[in-house]
Amino acid sequence: MASIPSSPLSLMSFNVSSNFNTSSSLLYPFSQKHRPSKNRKPKHHQIACTSNDTNQNSPKEQEQKSSPRRNVLIGLGGLYGATTFTNNNSLAFGAPVPIPDLTSCVVPPIELPDDMKIINPPLSCCPPFSSDIIDFKFPTFKKLRVRPAAQLVNDDYFAKYNKALELMRALPNDDPRSFYQQANIHCAYCVGGYTQKGYDAELQVHNSWLFLPFHRWYLYFYERILGSLINDPTFAIPFWNWDAPDGMQIPSIFTNPNSSLYDPRRNPSHQPPTIVDLNYNKANDNPATNPSAEEQIKINLTWMHKQMISNSKTNRQFLGSPYRGGDTPFKGAGSLENIPHTPIHIWTGDPRQPHGEDMGHFYAAGRDPLFYAHHANVDRMWSVWKTLGKKRKDFTDPDWLESEFLFYDENKNLVKVKVKDSANDRKLGYVYQDVDIPWIKYKSKPSRRVKSKDKNKSSAQRPSKKLVDKFPIVLDSIVSIIVKRPKKSRNSKEKEDEEEILVIDGIEYDNKTEVKFDVIVNDEDDKVIGGENTEFAGTYVSVLHVHDHGKNKKKKNNNIVTCLRLGLTDLLEDLKADDDDSIVVTLIPRYGLVKISGIKIELED
């Protein structure tokens, strides 16, 4: 396990409330059903939990009713007493996220590697300025462009893409269509380059419901510019098919050092035929002890099932938490953004570079052509998700639908686009090549009650649990928490109507650091839990994305505060824990220092 930094974050204050009935008995930590103990009275603490649906800064102050939810906040039991939260059910005041204020664009405080100082001018994420903005209009086309799987393309396709990117790279740096400026789009929107127009608030497209629509628009204009440069309106970018075994390595078209698709700033240990790790832990990357290629493929398929099916039954689970005009950023990532999107960024980036450039830091990620293939498959997963069940639908909230971005098109026009116009890929003129989806039935399995004989197995192997009795905590060691469920023994209709969600709230860390911790549910001390196991509920992991927007004078520190939401319904069924009153949640720090405000369980429709 990675060593944990010794310098602690300062703990946030929390209020102890006397507004609870303290007659309920203790939760005994490790009984089969987690039945309440009758020996002692629990202590109850009320911890303020920031609502992701609340915006106090909107100029419109449009009152919106929050969807009905039943929240049960944490219960910590055993010898330590119990802790619970309350839900204030505050009403949300909303507005769509507006276009960026181009006049506010700033240079992020990042020290560049020496080779980047030579190749490129001093870092500036800001695009060429224009005050002439046109509204987006849907394209006309005779047939849909088909984005191919990168591992299946032929030589003719490679030659065409290589030529298009050569021409894009040859454009002057001040041309908004140039590869330099296309790469900087990600930098400006993702590391605090912009404020929201009309607000003194940073604009950030990660860690919220804006993640998928923003990147869909980004790829749309990138693709159209490439097609126009080679005079081929049918040209479509490839997708890195990392969700299927034959696509789980860097596609060969990106590995030729003499091609325009190549980037030297990638991890040299992760070149083909190395299999990508969809929940990569850089603190435990050792070729001598990593899983075999066959084992890694199976683990990857299990993670895809978890993130696309078990952890994504509602739109908020999959797309991310609401982020409205005037809000502070990082409201909470959706399942796909968290895993596998983020670990692939880190896995691909070059650890020899100061910040894991290119893919390992958001300011530089767009400088690797592989980035666009990676995000094409992320985009493809959005389309696939909507075919997996009747409840898997996009948000209808107007604050999501009407949120806006700015992009330059193939004619150098600055175009204003809305989220609502990105929801249907076919209306934008493209589809994805049909390929197998092997992870749909690749469900995880509960671990066996035996110790692993392989001490080097990549897993969540741990010593005995340490219970915590209050929040907030600094996650500098492995801890376990007993969390009371809102309702046990739910029938099939109740499960269909509402998903049981584990919410780890107030995840706080310095934005100049990377963090990762794993979440295990209902494991036992003699078990070794790996990604293929049901008990491995999920992971929180971050990519470096320094943001220090100088215009926001109210900002007191550079800490990110966010949350993690994990589905429990399938997990508890598979563990035969439907009738349990509570669950045992174990948090395992992997690297970086994190503070956590609390844990709760919600029922979400």
N, C-alpha and C positions, 0 to 999 in steps of 0.2 A: 504494500500500500504506500502511496506517496506520502512524504513527510508533510506535515501541516505547519504553515508559518506560525511563529510564536507570538507575533504582535497582534493582540486582540482588537477587534472593532469595539467601539464604545457601544454599550447596550442601550437600546431604546427603552424609554420609560413605559410602564404599563400600569393600568389602574386595577386595584383590587376592589371588587364590588361586593357589597353586602346585600344586593338585590336578588339573591338566589335562595332557594330552599335547600338548606344543607343537610336535610334529613336522609338523603340517599346515602347508601353505603359505598365502601371502597370498591374499586375494580381490581380484582386480583390478577396479576399480570400474565401468567402463563398457563392457566387452566384451559382445558379443551374448549369450553364455551365462553371463557372469560366472564364468568358469573360474578356479580357484585359480592364483595366480602361484607360480613356483618360486624367486623371487629372495630372499625374506626369510622369516624365521619370524615368526608372529604373536604378539602379546601377548594373554593371556587374563585377563579380569577377572570375578570372580564377584560379581554384584550381587544382594543380597537382594531377593526379589520377594514382596511380601505376598500371601498366598493369600486369595482372596475367599471361600473356603469354610471358613475356620478361625475359630473363636470360642473364645478362651481364658477367657472370663468367664462362661460359662453355669453357673448353679447346678446344672443337671441333669448337665452334663458327659456327655451321651450321645454315645458314640463313633459316628461315621458314616463309612462308607468313602467316600472321594472317588472319583469316576468315573475310570477309567484314562485318562490323557492322556499324550501324548508331546510334550514341549516342546523346542523348540530356541530358545535365547536368542540374542540378536543376534550377528551377525558383522560387524564393521567392518573393511573391508579397504583395498586400495590401498596408498598410501604410508604409511598410518597404522597398519597392523597390524590385529588383529582382537579383538573383544570378544564373550564369550559368557556366558550365564547357566546356572545349574542349577536344576532343580526339586526342592524338598525333599520333595514328595509327602507333606506332613504330613497327619495325619488330622484331620478336622473334628469339633469338639465343638459340638453344636447344640442349639438350643431355638427355638421359635417366638417371633416378636416379640410381646410382650404388649400389652395395652391401655395407653393413656397413664395416667400418674399425674396425675390432675386436680388434686391438691393442689400439684403442682410447677409448674404453668403460670406462665410469666413473660412480661413485656412485652418484645418485641424492641427493641434499641437503634436505633431508626429515627427520624430527624427528619422530621416530616410536612410536606407542602406547606401553605401558609397556607389554601388553600381547603378542604382536608380538615379542618383544625382548626376551621373554621367549621361545616362540614356535619355532622361527626361528633364525638362526645366524644373525649377523649384516647385514643390508640391502645392497645387491649388486645385481644389475640387470644383471651383466655380465655373459655370459654363459661360460662353459668350453672352453678353447681356443684350436683351431685346425687349422693347416695350410693346411690340406688335404681337399679340396673342390671338390665335384663331381657335375656334371650337372644332373638336374632332367630328369627322363624318365617316360613317362606315364605308369601307372600300367596296368597289365593284369588282367582280372577278367572274371568269368563265368556269373555273373549277377550283376546288380547294387545294391549297398547298398541303403536301404531306411531309411532315417532319419525320425523318427516318431514324431508326435505332443506329447509333454510331458504329456499333460493332458489325453491322450488316451492310454498310455502304460499299459501293464498288469504286474502282479507280477513277472513273469519270466524275463521280460525285466529289471525291476528294480533290481532284484537280479544280473543279468549279469553286468549291469552298475555299481552297487555298488561294486561288486567284482573287476572289472577292475580298478576302481578308488582307491580301497584299495591297490591293487598291485602297482599302480603308486605312491601313497603316501608313500609306504614302501621302494621305491628305495632310495639309498643314495642321498644326496643333490647335490653331484658333478656328478651324472649321468644325462646327458642331457635329458633323457626321464622322469625323476622324475617330480612329480607334482610341486615341488619347482621350478625347472628350467622351466617347461612349463609356470608357472605363471610369471616368470621373463622375458619371451619373450616380454610380453606386456610392462613391465616396461622399458626394454632396448630400444625398438623401439618407445615408446610413451612419455617418460619424459626426452628426451635428453641424453640418455645413449650413443648414437653413433654419430659419424660424418660420412659423406659420403666418401667412399674411393676415394682418389684423390682430395678431396676438403676440404677446411677449412670451412665447412658448416654443421650445424646440420642435422641429418636425423630424419624426423618425418613423421609418416604414417597417422596421423589424419589431418582433415581440408584440404583435397585436393583429387585429383582423385586417390590416392593410397589407400584410406581408405578401399574400398570394396575388391579389390584384395588381399591386405595384410591379412586381416582377413579371407578371404577364404582359403588362404594357411595355415594360423595359425591353423584353425580348421581341415584342411585336415591331417596335421601331428599329431595333438593331437588325432584325431580319429584313425589313423592307429597305433599309439603307444598303445592305449587302446586295440584295437583288437588283437594286437600281444601278449599282456600280458595275455590274456585269450584264445589265440590260436583260434581266431574266426575272419577270414578275412571279414566276412559279418557284423560284428558289426558296427552300425551307431549311432552317438550321437543324442539326441532328440533336438527338437526346442521348445522354449517357444512361444506358439502361441498367443502372445499378440495383434494380429490384429483381433482376433475373440472373441466374447463374452465369450465363454466357456473356453478361454485360458487367459483371462485378470486378472489373479491373479497368484501369485507364484505357480508353479505346486507342487502338494503334494509330489512328489518323492524327492523334495529338502528341505522338511520341517521336516523330521524325525531326531531328534538330535543324534540318534544312527547310522546314516548312513554316509558313506563317502561323500555323496552329500551335506551334511549340512554345513552351515557356520554360526557361531554365530554372526558375524558382519554384520547384516542386520537390517533395520529399524523395531523395534518391533511393530510399529503402522501399518505396511504395510503387515502384515502376512495375509494369507487367513482367511476370504473370501474377504478382502479388494481388490477393483478393482484398477488396476494400472492406473495412470494418465499419458497419453502419452505426455502431455505438462506440466509436474509437475512444480509447483511454490513453492519451499520450504519455501519462505517467507510468504506464505499465506496458510499453511497447518494446518487446524483446523478441527478435526473430527465433531465438532458441527455445522460447517457452510459449510463443503465441499459438493459438489453435492451428491445426492443419487447414489446408485450403478447403477440404471437404467439410470439416467441422465449422469453419467460418461461414461457408455458404449456408449451412443449416441454421446457424445462429442468425444470420442476416435475414433469411426468409421468415424466421420467427418474429424478429423485430418489425418487419414489414406488416405482418398480420396484426401485431399489437397496435402499431401506430395508425394503420389504415382501417382497422375494424374495431378492435376492443377499446382503443383509446380515442375513437373519433365518431361516436354515435350521435353527437349533436354538432350543430354548426360551430358553436363556440369552442368545443373540444378540438375540432379540426382546423378551423380558420383562425382561431385566436380570439382574445378578449376584446371588447369594444374599446375604441380609442377615438375620442371626439375632439372637435375643435376647441383649442385652448387647454387641452389635457396635457399633463406631463406624460412622457413616453413610457414604454415598457410595461404595458398593462398585462401582458401575459401571452406567450406564444401558443400557437396551435400545435397539435401533436406532430404534424409533418415538419414544421419549422424546427422544432426541438430535436427530433430524431426522425429521419436520418440526415436532414439538411445540414445541421450545424456540425456534427461529427465529420461529415465528408469534407467540409471546408478545412477543418483542422488536419485531417488525415492527408489531404492533398498538399497543403502548404509546406514550405521548406523550413525545417527546424534550424537550419544554418543561418537563416536571416533573423535580424533583431526582433521582428514581430511576426514571424511565421509567414512572411510574404511568399507568394502573392495571395493565395486562397485563404491563408490563415488569419488575415486581418481584413475587415470590411473596406478600409480605404483602398486597398490594393487588389481585392479579389477580382474586379472587373478587368484587370490587366492580363489575366490568364484566359485565353480562349476557351479552356475547359470549363470555366465558370458558366458560360452561356449554355453549354451542353448539360451541365449539372442542373441548372435552373430550368432547362426545358423538361427534364424528367420530373422535377418538382411540380412544374406546371401541368404536366401530363397526369400526375397523381391527383390533382384537383379535379380533372375531368373524370378520372376513373372513380374517385370517391363518390361522385354523384350517381354512379350506377350501382352502388353496393347496398342500397336500401331506400325505402320510401321516405325515411326521416332525414336522409342526407341531402339537405338542400341549403342553398345560400341564404344569408341573412336577407330579411325584408326591411330591416331598420333603415329609414331614410338617411340617417347619419352615415351609414356604410355606403349606401347606394350613391349618395351625392358627394362623397369625398373626391377630391380632385388632385391631379398631378400635372406637371408640365414636361413635355419631351419635344426635342427637335425631330422633324421628319426627314424623309429622303430629299426634300426640296429646301431644306434649311428653314422651314417654317416652325415657329414655336407653337406647339399645339396643346390646348387644354383638354384633358381627358377626365372622364368620371369612372368611378369604380363600376357603376351599373352597366356600362357599356363593355366591360371586360368579362362579364359573367359567362358568355357563350363563345367558346373558341371558334365555332363554325361561322358566327357572324363576323368574326375578324378575319375569316378566310383561310383557316388552317385546321388540320386534324393531325393526329399521330398515327404512325404506322401500327397496324395491329400486330401485337406480339403476345406471347403467352404471359399469363399472370400467375406464377406458380405459388405465390404466398397466400392466396385466398384461403386455402384449406390447411395451411401450415401452422397449426395452432401450437402454442407452448404447452408443456407438460409439467405437472408438479414434480418437484425433486424427490428423489428417493431418500429414505431414512438411513443412509449409510454415508460414511465419510469418504471423500475422494482419495484415491490412492495416488493421484497425480498432484503433488504439491504445487506444481508450476501452472496448473490450469488457470486460465483467465476467468476469474469469477469473483463473486462477492464473498469470499471466504473471510470469516470474522471471528474474533474472540467473543466471549460472553457479552450479553447486552448490558448497557448502562442505561438505566431509566432516568429520564429527566422529569422534574416536577413543576417547572414554570417556564414561561416564555417572556421575552425573547431569549434565544440562545445563540452563542457563537459555535458554529459547527466545526470544532477543532478535534473531534474524536467521534467514534461511532456511538450513536445514541438510539434508544428505542422509546417509543411513546405508545400508550394505549389510547386509541381514539374510539369514542362511543359512536355507534351508528344511529342514524335518525329513525330507521325502522328495519327490523329483521324479518325474515321469513316472507319476503314479498312474493306475490304470485306473478305469473308470466305477464299478465296485462299491466300490472304495476311496473314491472321492469321495462316493458315496451314503452310505457308512457313517460317514465322518468329514469334517467341514468344516475347511478350512484357514483359520485365524484369525490375523490380525495384531493383536497386543496392544501398545498403547502404555500403559506402566504407570507408576504413581507420578506422575500428573499433579497437580501441587500449585500452588495459588494462594491468594491472600487472598480470603476469602469476601465482602469488601466491594467487590470489583472484578468486572467482567465480563471474560471471556476468550473468544477464538475462535482456532483454528488449523485449517488444512486439511492433509489427508494425500493425497499424490500417490504413485502407484506406477509405476515404470518409465517415466517420461517422459524426454524429451530436451531439450537446451538450446534447440533451435530451435522448440519446440512451445509453443502457448498452450492450456492445459488449462482447460476450463470444466466446469460441472456435467453437461453432456450427454455428456462424454467418459468412457470406461471407466477411464482412468488416475486420475481423481478418485475415490479410494477412499472418502473420507468427511471429516467435520469434527467437531471437538469444540467445543461452544459451551455457555455457561452463562447462566442468568438470575440476576439479583441475588436472593439469599436469605440475608441476614445472619442468622447464628445465633451466639449468645454465651450459652449456657445457664449461668447463674450457679451452679447447683447442682453442676456438674461441676468440682470443684476440681482434677482431674488435668490439665485441658486447659491446655496451655502456650501455644498460639497459636490464631488464628482461621483457620488454613489448611484448605482442603479438599484431600483427597488421594483421587484416584479413578483410573479407567482407561478406555480406549476400546478396543472390540473390533470389528474390521472383517473381513468375509468376503473371502476371496481366491480361492476355487475358481472362480467364474464369471469373475472379473476376469482371472485368469491364463490361463484358456481363451481368452477373447476377445482377449487380447494375444498369444496363441500362445507363451506363456512356460512351459508345463507342464514342459518339459524343462530349464529353468534351475535351476542349483544354488542361486541366491539371487535376491533382488529388491532394487531400489533404492527406498528410502522417503524421500520429501522432505517435510519439515514446514515449513509456511509460516505464520508468525504474522500474525494479522489485527488483533487488539487485545488489550490486557491482557498481563500478564507471567506466564509459566508456567515451572515447573521440571518436568523429566521425568526419571524414574529409569532408564528403559530401554525397550527394544523387543524383542519376541520373537514367534515364530510357534508356534502350538499346533495340534494336530489334535484336534478336539472332536466327540464323537459325539452 
